[in-house]
Amino acid sequence: MKLPTNYFYIELEALGETKIFPFHLYIFNPTNNSYSAFLHANSPLTEDKIDFLEFILNKGGRLAVDMNQKRTFLTSSGLKEEEVPGLKEEEVHDLEVAREAHLKNLEEQSSTNGTVKFKEDLKNSLAEDDFMAMIERVKHETLTFSVRKSHTVSLASYLSEILLTEDSFINRIVAVSYFMAKNCDMKDEEALADIICGAFFCHLGMTQMDYKLTHKAHLEYTNEEKKQYKKHPNLSHHLLNKCGVELSERCKNVIFQHHERNDGSGYPMEKTGDHIDQLSLILGAVTHIFEYSGGFTTGSKTDMITVIRNLKNKTFTAGLEFEFGDKIYENIINLLSTDTIEEAA
């Protein structure tokens, strides 16, 4: 028997004392999100079948009827449509209402301010040393994400709403990583949520390390300090698992791999090429550029334009890394170049 495409749920009690029904009964399995036939119309509902049905329902299954047999079910059961919970119009959740408002707000902003021009917006942010416009744009876009897609997508929206309220170092990394991912054609909500959460959590492990490591230039680390510092991706991964945050496997990989480099010179696994997630390389590149320009690498701040120019010209300076893969490297030198301004979404 071909399975229907639309169902409504009923409670076992709705069947009453009747043992034979003029409609088919189906079972919904939440484990694999699928339906299967349970009892064909005009077949007796025996005691054994009732026991089995109760077992299924106790395990989280649902009893369902084909939506095309709604009238047959209501006539047979003597129930009114409003008496069947599965036929009641589902109330719109507050989060859905808020999302619709955010979608409308974003549409109005785009109509007023125009579409995002990543390269131009980034150049302006660098010139003014003010990334708030980019940060707010990420916040507004993220608030339009689906509220039912996944835990990671919902968490990305929540973190953006709560944290993307100021022009901070981490928020700059989040914003630029987000737009870099979009510019590399990673525009689906799940990928963008992965890099947002990855950017927020990738250095969480630093909270478990010696405080002085976060206030000392990387090039000044002793061999032992380098060894300790390289543990932070594992520590971040461990902390997130320990506290029970539900993140996608890809997001966990982004956090774990953001210090991997295309040529195998990175850590903690010394992965190479296609073995490294592209989102990890994007986050690694953006984080490195901000850290280098901010003085975290050498101990002295460097104008980001100079950092980008050195990347573009492959000027080998102490601590500057290039091995982010051809695709990421080309996007960096194009999008962050100051020679011309081209539109990039």
C-alpha angles and dihedrals in degrees: 000000000000112000119239121242099221128048142169125212125240134185120244089242090063089073091063117187094324116118101187123051135190090224136063123254123218136189125224115213110204092193094071097013093240141128129226134182114262107171128008120223115276091018117124119254098224126196090254090054091048090052091049091046092052089050091053093047091049088055091056101270122139132223112230143182129206109263088225088063094052095113092047090051094048093048093047096045096040090229128136120234093248089055092062110079092203091060097049115108107260113246115240110248119237089243090057090050090050091048092053089052091050091049090053091046092050091049090052091048092050090049091051102037101027128232123320115274100194098190094046093043091049092050090051091048091052093046092051096033086230122118097171095110092055092043092051091048091056089048093052093046093047092051088063092060117119113274092213103044102094144315091263094051091049091046091051090054092048095048091047093051093048102036109027092079101103141041100255134151094254093044090053090054091048093051098045092043089052094052092041089056091050090049089054088056095258095130105140117112095243095054092045091048090050093055093043093053090039091054092050095046106031095097096037089112090065088074088069095052137081108296093226092064090069091052099046127081112254092232089057094057118119117231090262092049091050089052091051094046092053089061094069097090090055091045092050090050091047094048093050092050091046095053093047100240107167106229130162117257089245092055090050089051091050089054093044096044104039091108094049114110130209095245095050095257093118133084164285093013102015090231122178139211117323091009088076120074112244090229089058090054091048092051091043092052096046093045092049093050093050093044093048094049090044093057096250091123106040103016092246126086116242126197107257091227088061091049091051092046090052089050092049093048092038090235103176108226127165112286097001113133128206105171102104096119128266097275095051093040093052091048091050097050092043100043097039096040115118096203098085138005117230127173115257126174 
